[in-house]
Amino acid sequence: MNTQHLLATLVLSGICIADVYGSDKDVYADFPITTKGYTGKAKTSVKYTGQTARHVIHNALKKLSSAGNGTANPGLKAQLLAYYEGKEAGRAIIDPITNGKFIVKQTIIDELSKGKNLSEKVYKGIISGWPGNMTGPEVLAFMIDKASMTEKGYDPLTGYDYTQLISKFIMGAVFYNQSIDNYLDEKLGPQKKPNNEPYKKGAAYTGKEHVWDEAFGYFGTPAHTMKLTAKDVYDIAKKKPEALIKADYNKDGVIDLKTEMAYGHAYYAAGFDKKGKTNYLHAITQAFLDGRNLIADAKGEALTDVQRGQLKAYADVIATHWEKVIAEAIFKYAGSTYKDLQKLKTVVENNGDAVAVFRDYAKHWSEMKGFALTLQTGKKNLGETAVALNRLAGFSPVLLGNTQISGVDANGDYTQKTSDSLEAYMLHMLKIQKLMVDEFSIQARVNDVLSSLDGLAKKLSSGHSAEND
Amino acid sequence: MITDLITDLLNTFFNPEKRVFVGYLLSATLLALSWLMWIERQGLQASLKKIFSLSIWWSTSAKADYKIFFINKMVLILLSPLLITQLTVATLIFYQWHEWFPSRPQWFVSWPDWLIAVMFTSSYFLLDDFMRFYVHRLLHQWSLLWAFHKVHHTAQTLTPFTVFRTHPVELVIFSLRSIFVQALAIGSFVFFVGEKVDLITVLGANAIIFVFNLLGSNIRHSHIAIHYWKPLEKIFISPAQHQIHHSLKACHHNKNYGVVLAVWDYFTGTHHHSEKNQLLVFGVNEPSVEPDQLHSLWGMYGVPVSAFFVSLNNIVKKMLDFEGKREKIPRFSFVFSDSNE
């Protein structure tokens, strides 16, 4: 090999390595330490392991809530509460876990962050879309209690799928609320967690650096998202074997749950984006990166009003897109529920077996309802939109006897009242879809009941007619 | 605006959904040539001379058609964003059906997709063709609308571009008609039949309209009087029948409003067969239209507005004058007739 060949090989190798690892600006990692006087051993100021731990706790609750056997189960309830409100060491990671070639680096939650739970971070306001006039933490504790007594998280008498309700409500009342209503709202103020001070004594990160990182962590996307497609991120969250190579950014052969896994809202954003009509995942991630670069560029000095104004503009981009992701999810599951109701009606009319169809109906309704509750945990008061959404969805799906859950009595049991018919409830689902389009201008519109209208309108339309007869 | 205009112009000639798509113009030319040579026994040269006669294509009337064609394109570019979309109306209709039939009955569930597509395409065609007929009839019979539609009938020579000789008020009427018809068809079919509803298309155009246009729809506005076998003219309007619609002769007035189907005219007493060796003079003969204004921009854009207000004034006067004799607008009635048999 002559010198020219050697040089060319080296240059090409360099290009290949650069391509694999990309530029740092595209990865939410390795931002420098800017805290004045830091003397510790950390090499980067980025840290959101607590948020990752909470994502993993959420995943555990989702799995455990579907483990019931249909009778009162104190053991299961204790296990659920250990994750929800406990802080004990040694709690196992239940999901994601190693599955064949999809090898997960961590096995216990402490390896991510110690002493973390969800109950301390749940939105404390009243949840008006849920019966019983309960606060966020009360709703979750109530749901966990009920879930532990069901068979596989499902209660056929109420149509509640607690696995879905708990999961989606946590995504809102913890992840969305903490990120949007706490870190990206009040904690961006000049006095709260300033950038010219460490977040806490001895920390490698400044106040604003960590505030921003924690908000990012709750979104739940891999640090190298900008180097991935929406489908990649979706496949990673689904733990598909072929996604391993995409997830394993540092090429160590294992998935680091802290930086290489996708969770929660990022998974849903990716799910909508992979249809090709939206770009929620990358828009949100880019805004997080832009904001973090802005903070890093301040080099440990207090942010000026102009810098904070710019940071708030990035926060607005994140909040707007994130809200759309939730609205898209409501739209999607309202569409599924509508189709389930159509099937249910046919089965009932033909005296068929409605059990399986009702199960699907309960699952999709609960997903829709969970996201409907989530939407109301952001920083915005949704006013009449929230009222309309809660009234259209009701406290439960309409049951076969045309009844709906109306409240919770003093014993913690549900009460029911006569409701609209199943048929009229179909129209409610349609109106929920319309409400999401009208109020949030969503674009992906998965399971659009009216998609055929759109398709046909495009086929028929040849512009406005200028031709006489 | 300029870009939109160029795009729209290209679309007019290269989109098979449009009447003057080059393919349809070519097919119309071939049909006219075949008719003149084989049915009227004229030579090739004479036939070509008749089809492409400069006295037709470059007449004052035809030049006015070209002017109005360009101007209306610009008007439409400005008007289009202001008009409601058929999707919005279709959604409202879908919702209304849901209010009336909450259980959303699903019909033809067991039918194959192709049969449902045939049913939708045919139904939409019938509804559209009927509404074109009906609105056209109103344009003639209601003096307020005739004030505007008259512009189309002041054409003294007919070319395929005469279809564009239209007052902007009519553009709005036609657009609203299309929006309503499309929305009604889409909203109703999707509601009752479901997601299998589809439109059969050829090169992106409604298959039935594609066939209609390919079979010489452009000859309707020409001087080539292609007629059909009489029984067929009771079902389909021949080019010669539409030319009768443009005729100055009093006995031809208010006849043949249909576009594709003649049955609407046949059942409502406005049907008129083509005539053997028909030699027609086209245009209108009304005192409100000064001959020197027929093809001027003022005559085509301003005079109709003035005529509209004169007509409105007359109507208001008659309404206020209870003793006055009100001019009766012929009522829509179903009668079997064949006016010139």
Interface residues (C-beta under 8 A of the other chain):
Chain A: Q342 K345 T346 S421 E423 A424 M426 L427 L430 K434 L450 S451 S452 L453 D454 L456 A457 K459 L460 S461 S462 G463 H464 S465 A466 E467 N468 D469
Chain B: D8 N11 N15 E17 K18 R19 N72 K73 L76 L79 S80 L83 T85 Q86 L87 A90 T91 F94 Y95 H98 E99 P102 S103 R104 Q106 Y124 R132 H136 H149 H152 T162 V163 F164 R165 T166 E170 L171 F174 S175 R177 S178 Q182 A185 I186 G187 F189 V190 G194 E195 V197 D198 L199 T201 A205 N206 Y257 V259
